[in-house]
Each structure stands twice: as C-alpha cells, then as structure tokens.
C-alpha cells in the first residue's frame, strides 16, 4: 500500500495516522508482538520464582522426615546443600525477577511505547485492527467491529 493511503480500521482509536506506511505499521505490529512474548516470559519467571520458593519450603518437611526415618546424614546434606541455596550465583529467584523487571523488561516496554508515540501517535494495535477489519464479515453476528 502506498504511503499516505488511509486503510480501514475497526474504530478511530486504532486508525492508521495519515501518511503512515505499511512497513512502519508492520514493524510496530511485530514490536508489539515481541513485547507480548516478553510479557509471557515475565509470567514464566514469576511462575519459576513461586515454584522454586515452594520447593525450598518443602525441603523443611523433607529434612524432618529424613531425620525421623533415621537418615540424619542425608537430612543434613539436604539442609546444608539445598535449603536456601542460590539458583544462580548470588541470586534467589526474587532477585532474578527484580533484575529482569528493572532491566530488560522495563527497557523493552519503554522502547515499544516510544516507537508507538513517535511513529503512530501512541496508537496501539493498528496492524491488528486493520487485519480485523479485513477479515471480519460485515453484518454477520459475532463479526462486529466494536462492542
């Protein structure tokens, strides 16, 4: 599509700003898609954080049961080598999550937002809104442009 040609969108809030070309819209769509993937990564990190924490707390019961079963040496090893152990050098999972949030995640969000602001007037999901408009069947129930 030529630069400057207006493309139909589902609503004004997702309409392509005048003069914005297809490549820019596609690039912003891909950047948004990449950010959505990073949101999922963040969720997985929080899941890992909670799972590791839960496993570490379970070790208290493991140590107790091993002692009660007469396996003091193994109980001591679990307590000494696993209980409270760093998952990465010098880091528990809360530290990993915080570093990710404050570093890579924050930078990714800021750059995506900056690109939208500078290139598309802050509008989100223009690529998807245009795709929806192209793919929906006008007049069919369940294919409405907006709620």
C-alpha positions as CSV (number, residue, x, y, z in Angstrom):
1,X,0.0,0.0,0.0
2,X,1.3,3.4,-0.9
3,X,2.4,5.9,1.8
4,X,-0.4,8.2,2.8
5,X,-3.3,6.0,1.7
6,X,-5.8,5.6,4.5
7,X,-6.6,2.0,5.5
8,X,-9.9,0.9,7.1
9,X,-9.8,0.2,10.8
10,X,-12.3,-1.1,13.3
11,X,-12.5,2.2,15.1
12,X,-10.9,5.7,15.2
13,X,-8.7,4.9,18.2
14,X,-6.9,2.2,16.2
15,X,-6.9,4.0,12.8
16,X,-3.7,4.5,11.0
17,X,-2.4,8.1,11.3
18,X,-2.4,9.8,7.9
19,X,0.8,9.2,5.9
20,X,1.9,6.1,7.9
21,X,3.2,3.4,5.5
22,X,2.6,-0.4,5.6
23,X,6.2,-1.2,6.6
24,X,6.0,1.0,9.7
25,X,2.6,-0.5,10.7
26,X,4.1,-4.0,10.2
27,X,7.2,-3.1,12.2
28,X,5.1,-1.7,15.1
29,X,2.9,-4.8,15.0
30,X,5.9,-7.0,15.2
31,X,7.4,-4.9,18.0
32,X,4.1,-5.2,19.9
33,X,4.1,-9.0,19.3
34,X,7.6,-9.3,20.6
35,X,6.6,-7.3,23.7
36,X,3.7,-9.6,24.3
37,X,6.1,-12.5,24.2
38,X,8.3,-10.8,26.8
39,X,5.1,-10.3,29.0
40,X,4.7,-14.1,28.8
41,X,8.4,-14.6,29.7
42,X,7.9,-12.4,32.8
43,X,4.9,-14.5,33.8
44,X,7.1,-17.7,33.4
45,X,9.8,-16.1,35.6
46,X,7.2,-15.4,38.3
47,X,6.0,-19.0,38.0
48,X,9.5,-20.2,38.4
49,X,10.0,-17.9,41.3
50,X,7.0,-19.3,43.1
51,X,7.7,-22.9,42.2
52,X,11.3,-22.7,43.4
53,X,10.2,-21.0,46.6
54,X,7.6,-23.7,47.2
55,X,10.1,-26.4,46.6
56,X,12.6,-24.8,49.0
57,X,9.9,-24.6,51.7
58,X,9.0,-28.3,51.1
59,X,12.6,-29.2,51.9
60,X,11.9,-28.3,55.6
61,X,9.5,-31.3,55.7
62,X,12.0,-33.5,53.7
63,X,14.7,-32.8,56.3
64,X,12.3,-33.5,59.2
65,X,11.1,-36.8,57.6
66,X,14.6,-38.0,56.8
67,X,15.7,-37.3,60.5
68,X,12.6,-39.2,61.8
69,X,13.4,-42.1,59.5
70,X,16.9,-42.3,60.8
71,X,18.7,-40.8,57.8
72,X,20.4,-38.0,59.6
73,X,23.4,-37.8,57.2
74,X,21.1,-37.3,54.2
75,X,18.9,-34.9,56.1
76,X,21.9,-32.8,57.0
77,X,23.1,-32.8,53.4
78,X,19.7,-31.7,52.1
79,X,19.6,-28.9,54.7
80,X,23.2,-27.9,54.2
81,X,23.4,-28.0,50.3
82,X,19.9,-27.4,49.1
83,X,17.8,-25.5,51.7
84,X,18.2,-21.8,50.9
85,X,20.6,-22.3,48.0
86,X,21.0,-19.7,45.3
87,X,19.5,-20.7,42.0
88,X,22.1,-18.6,40.2
89,X,25.4,-17.3,41.6
90,X,24.4,-14.9,44.4
91,X,20.7,-14.9,43.5
92,X,17.5,-16.2,44.7
93,X,14.6,-16.1,42.3
94,X,13.2,-12.8,43.7
95,X,16.5,-11.1,42.7
96,X,16.3,-12.6,39.2
97,X,12.7,-11.3,38.8
98,X,13.6,-7.9,40.1
99,X,16.7,-7.6,37.8
100,X,14.6,-8.7,34.8
101,X,11.8,-6.3,35.7
102,X,14.1,-3.3,36.2
103,X,16.4,-4.0,33.3
104,X,15.3,-5.8,30.1
105,X,11.6,-5.7,30.8
106,X,11.5,-2.0,31.6
107,X,13.7,-1.2,28.6
108,X,11.6,-3.3,26.2
109,X,8.3,-1.6,27.4
110,X,9.9,1.9,27.2
111,X,11.2,1.4,23.6
112,X,7.9,-0.1,22.4
113,X,6.0,2.8,23.9
114,X,8.5,5.3,22.5
115,X,8.2,3.8,19.0
116,X,4.4,4.0,19.1
117,X,4.4,7.6,20.4
118,X,6.9,8.8,17.8
119,X,5.7,6.8,14.8
120,X,1.9,6.3,15.4
121,X,0.8,9.0,17.7
122,X,0.7,6.5,20.6
123,X,-1.9,4.3,19.0
124,X,-1.7,0.6,19.8
125,X,-2.6,-2.5,17.7
126,X,-3.1,-0.7,14.4
127,X,-1.8,-3.7,12.5
128,X,-4.3,-6.0,14.3
129,X,-7.2,-3.5,13.9
130,X,-6.7,-3.3,10.2
131,X,-6.4,-7.1,10.0
132,X,-9.7,-7.5,11.9
133,X,-11.4,-5.1,9.5
134,X,-10.1,-7.1,6.5
135,X,-11.1,-10.5,8.0
136,X,-14.5,-9.8,9.6
137,X,-17.7,-10.4,7.7
138,X,-19.7,-7.2,7.8
139,X,-23.2,-7.6,9.0
140,X,-22.6,-11.1,10.5
141,X,-23.3,-11.7,14.2
142,X,-20.1,-12.1,16.1
143,X,-18.2,-10.1,13.5
144,X,-19.0,-6.6,14.9
145,X,-16.2,-4.0,14.6
146,X,-16.6,-2.9,18.2
147,X,-18.6,-3.9,21.3
